[in-house]
């Protein structure tokens, strides 16, 4: 989707900050998109090889990735509690089953149950193409090759820390069939970049219970045949392949989409 106003573009840029580090990956980024700040989401890829930063995604952040809802829930005034289902009538309850495995790669890998190699070389979900990347350069090359152009941009969430109750303020479509790159929950810095066909990405403006305003990258899947049937039924009381299902994308991920704007603030 095109964003016609500078003020709207500026809001999207809140999730992107300059990374003050010297690395071949950052130099490569600047050679392709000069004077464009590197998204904070990708800063982990600047960690020197062999270094670790423990598990990158904190337990309270996992709820950002485990909230399922319907596409018609994306409207101003809708209430969301992260990590819970609140779309079936007025019922609000936590998941009782494991949240891993809605598809082969939507949910973060579980370090206790699956090795990094197992995840990266596991079969893909229906209509999915995925690649594990461990450097900024390899991610850049992958997404440029996919789109066949450097006229692309990355958009991410900036959920407020320690906030899990939100009200929708605004919803904007950003594109179809986006390439998602999300950090896997292992000490080694690896991102899973994948595209699942028949998806639509949105940026949802949210207001937390303390008044903090934030934005959530959201993906809606129109083909849900590859989703975990038990989890899907517990969350929404539907079966795979019947209706579109959406989920938020946490702070350690971004969606790559074509950039159709003339403004350079968020050209990535």
Phi, psi and omega per residue, in radians:
X1 nan 2.553 3.126
X2 -1.573 2.434 3.064
X3 -1.884 1.963 -2.941
X4 -1.452 -0.344 -3.011
X5 -1.959 2.466 -3.140
X6 -1.048 -0.648 -3.103
X7 -1.131 -0.667 3.118
X8 -1.167 -0.755 3.105
X9 -1.066 -0.666 3.141
X10 -1.097 -0.664 3.115
X11 -1.102 -0.709 3.122
X12 -1.136 -0.482 -3.110
X13 -1.353 -0.117 3.116
X14 -1.052 -0.488 -3.104
X15 -1.437 -0.020 -3.072
X16 -2.077 2.193 -3.138
X17 -2.244 2.688 3.098
X18 -1.193 2.395 3.107
X19 -1.844 2.006 -3.090
X20 -1.541 1.467 3.104
X21 -2.626 2.696 3.106
X22 -1.910 2.128 3.136
X23 -2.776 2.727 3.117
X24 -1.097 -0.590 3.120
X25 -1.110 -0.778 3.130
X26 -1.184 -0.684 3.083
X27 -1.057 -0.694 3.125
X28 -1.121 -0.747 3.076
X29 -0.991 -0.863 -3.108
X30 -1.163 -0.500 3.111
X31 -1.198 -0.464 -3.135
X32 -1.647 -0.725 -3.136
X33 -2.177 1.325 -3.071
X34 -1.010 2.495 3.065
X35 1.034 0.424 3.097
X36 -1.918 2.156 -3.103
X37 -1.160 2.521 3.086
X38 -1.326 2.310 3.102
X39 -1.012 2.405 3.101
X40 -0.987 -0.574 3.131
X41 -0.942 -0.600 -3.053
X42 -1.658 0.079 -3.063
X43 -1.104 -0.461 3.115
X44 -1.052 -0.486 -3.118
X45 -1.245 -0.118 3.075
X46 -1.621 -0.044 3.096
X47 -1.167 2.245 -3.101
X48 -0.987 2.570 -3.139
X49 -1.003 2.378 -3.141
X50 1.608 -0.280 3.105
X51 -1.547 2.665 3.082
X52 -2.238 2.804 3.079
X53 -2.246 0.589 -3.069
X54 0.999 -2.955 -3.135
X55 -1.174 2.205 -2.980
X56 -1.311 -0.384 -3.020
X57 -1.932 1.984 -3.094
X58 -1.221 2.761 -3.066
X59 -1.022 -0.682 -3.121
X60 -1.229 -0.369 3.124
X61 -1.404 -0.367 -3.107
X62 -1.050 -0.488 -3.139
X63 -1.140 -0.371 3.087
X64 -1.106 -0.468 -3.051
X65 -1.717 -0.058 -2.978
X66 -2.169 0.695 3.122
X67 -2.057 1.918 -3.115
X68 -1.795 2.532 3.138
X69 -2.824 3.014 3.128
X70 -1.560 2.762 3.140
X71 -1.109 -0.571 3.138
X72 -1.262 -0.114 3.042
X73 -1.347 -0.214 -3.094
X74 -1.454 1.450 3.117
X75 -2.648 2.663 3.122
X76 -0.974 2.396 3.117
X77 1.669 -0.200 3.139
X78 -1.228 2.368 3.104
X79 -1.675 2.398 3.069
X80 -2.256 2.425 2.957
X81 -2.022 1.996 -3.058
X82 -1.067 2.390 3.112
X83 1.454 0.012 3.130
X84 -2.177 2.818 3.005
X85 -1.699 2.220 3.115
X86 -2.391 0.466 -3.074
X87 -1.802 -0.239 -3.124
X88 -1.671 1.733 -3.094
X89 1.052 -2.356 3.130
X90 -1.826 0.169 -3.081
X91 -1.304 2.298 3.056
X92 -2.225 2.015 -3.125
X93 -2.590 2.648 3.127
X94 -1.373 2.754 3.016
X95 -1.162 2.509 3.053
X96 -1.841 -0.340 3.128
X97 -1.672 2.873 3.108
X98 -1.016 2.433 3.135
X99 -1.567 -0.042 3.110
X100 -1.385 2.459 2.972
X101 1.694 0.347 3.054
X102 -1.049 -0.735 2.831
X103 -2.356 -3.112 -3.112
X104 -1.157 -0.285 -3.064
X105 -2.537 0.001 3.113
X106 -1.159 -0.774 -3.106
X107 -1.540 2.667 -3.134
X108 -1.122 2.538 3.095
X109 -1.115 2.484 3.130
X110 -1.677 1.944 -3.057
X111 -1.041 -0.528 -3.086
X112 -1.281 -0.422 -2.998
X113 -2.027 -0.267 -3.007
X114 -2.539 2.372 3.105
X115 -1.408 2.814 3.106
X116 -1.064 -0.737 -3.132
X117 -1.123 -0.712 3.113
X118 -1.040 -0.765 -3.114
X119 -1.131 -0.859 -3.028
X120 -1.181 -0.480 -3.110
X121 -1.863 0.176 3.118
X122 -1.301 2.739 3.099
X123 -1.027 2.584 3.141
X124 -1.415 2.845 3.059
X125 -1.283 3.015 3.131
X126 -1.014 2.242 3.080
X127 1.081 0.533 -3.125
X128 -2.000 2.523 3.011
X129 -2.195 2.132 -3.069
X130 -2.324 2.671 3.092
X131 -2.531 2.331 3.013
X132 -1.564 2.300 3.140
X133 -2.210 2.478 -3.100
X134 -2.098 0.186 3.084
X135 -2.510 2.713 3.123
X136 -1.133 -0.682 -3.137
X137 -1.080 -0.766 -3.123
X138 -1.170 -0.590 3.071
X139 -1.150 -0.818 3.141
X140 -1.008 -0.843 -3.135
X141 -1.060 -0.683 -3.104
X142 -1.135 -0.830 -3.068
X143 -1.281 -0.615 3.082
X144 -1.124 -0.738 3.110
X145 -1.085 -0.684 -3.122
X146 -1.131 -0.822 -3.079
X147 -1.497 -0.306 -3.114
X148 1.211 0.425 -3.090
X149 -2.861 2.724 3.006
X150 -1.639 0.001 3.122
X151 -1.472 1.188 -3.125
X152 -2.367 2.880 3.110
X153 -2.536 2.740 3.118
X154 -1.935 2.409 -3.128
X155 -2.234 2.368 -3.110
X156 -2.341 3.004 3.078
X157 -1.518 2.793 2.971
X158 -2.438 1.052 3.108
X159 -0.968 2.467 3.107
X160 -1.239 2.473 3.133
X161 -1.168 2.442 3.043
X162 1.056 0.451 3.059
X163 -2.086 2.244 3.130
X164 -2.243 0.097 3.072
X165 -2.074 2.182 -3.038
X166 -2.387 2.732 2.990
X167 -2.129 2.355 -3.140
X168 -1.242 2.291 3.093
X169 -1.841 -0.632 -3.093
X170 -2.794 2.703 3.135
X171 -2.350 2.259 3.116
X172 -2.310 2.243 3.064
X173 -1.308 2.386 3.136
X174 -2.023 -0.214 3.081
X175 2.726 2.891 3.097
X176 -1.848 2.640 3.048
X177 0.916 0.812 3.122
X178 -1.191 2.721 2.982
X179 -1.615 2.097 3.141
X180 -1.668 2.347 3.015
X181 -2.178 2.000 -3.127
X182 -2.244 2.503 -3.140
X183 -1.219 2.253 3.069
X184 -1.397 2.669 -3.014
X185 -1.545 1.036 3.046
X186 -2.161 2.794 3.134
X187 -1.145 -0.649 3.075
X188 -1.188 2.422 -3.102
X189 -1.386 1.833 3.110
X190 -2.440 2.313 3.051
X191 -1.901 2.457 3.009
X192 -1.704 2.012 3.090
X193 -1.834 2.151 -3.078
X194 -2.640 2.739 3.042
X195 -2.231 2.274 3.016
X196 -1.965 2.128 -3.097
X197 -1.122 2.818 3.134
X198 1.079 0.878 3.064
X199 -2.213 2.724 3.048
X200 -2.268 2.324 3.129
X201 -1.829 2.447 3.105
X202 -2.257 2.733 2.869
X203 -1.938 2.118 -3.069
X204 -1.902 2.097 3.075
X205 -1.401 2.213 -3.066
X206 -2.164 2.678 3.018
X207 -2.116 2.118 -3.134
X208 -1.304 2.934 -3.092
X209 -1.104 -0.396 3.101
X210 -1.622 0.119 3.118
X211 1.639 -0.119 3.129
X212 -1.155 2.306 3.105
X213 -1.683 2.442 -3.076
X214 -2.618 3.072 3.123
X215 -2.283 2.496 -3.123
X216 -2.183 2.088 2.973
X217 -1.197 2.332 -3.034
X218 -2.348 2.410 3.098
X219 -2.149 2.299 3.075
X220 -1.935 2.233 -3.122
X221 -1.746 2.126 3.124
X222 -1.565 -0.330 3.035
X223 -1.989 1.839 -3.054
X224 -1.867 0.311 -3.071
X225 -1.084 -0.452 -3.091
X226 -1.560 0.068 -3.071
X227 -1.446 2.720 3.129
X228 -1.151 2.007 -3.033
X229 -1.143 -0.631 -3.130
X230 -1.168 -0.780 -3.123
X231 -1.183 -0.694 -3.122
X232 -1.126 -0.678 3.135
X233 -1.247 -0.698 3.129
X234 -1.120 -0.673 -3.084
X235 -1.308 -0.812 -2.961
X236 -2.236 -0.032 -3.121
X237 1.036 0.725 3.059
X238 -2.293 2.902 3.116
X239 -1.938 2.704 -3.142
X240 -0.988 2.492 3.079
X241 1.447 0.196 -3.082
X242 -1.851 -0.915 -3.099
X243 -2.355 2.722 3.065
X244 -1.070 2.494 3.131
X245 -2.267 2.395 -3.081
X246 -2.053 2.796 3.044
X247 -2.683 2.648 3.055
X248 -1.312 2.757 3.028
X249 -1.988 2.239 -3.062
X250 -1.266 -3.130 -3.051
X251 -1.163 -0.373 -3.102
X252 -1.644 0.681 -3.130
X253 -2.683 2.845 3.094
X254 -2.621 2.712 3.060
X255 -1.916 2.270 3.042
X256 -1.662 2.249 3.140
X257 -2.427 2.770 3.044
X258 -1.031 2.510 3.108
X259 -1.837 1.920 -3.090
X260 -1.785 0.047 -3.085
X261 -1.545 2.716 3.085
X262 -1.473 -0.286 -3.105
X263 -1.381 2.519 -3.080
X264 -1.696 0.032 -3.038
X265 -1.019 -0.681 -3.070
X266 -2.155 0.475 3.081
X267 -1.301 2.053 -3.076
X268 -2.400 nan nan
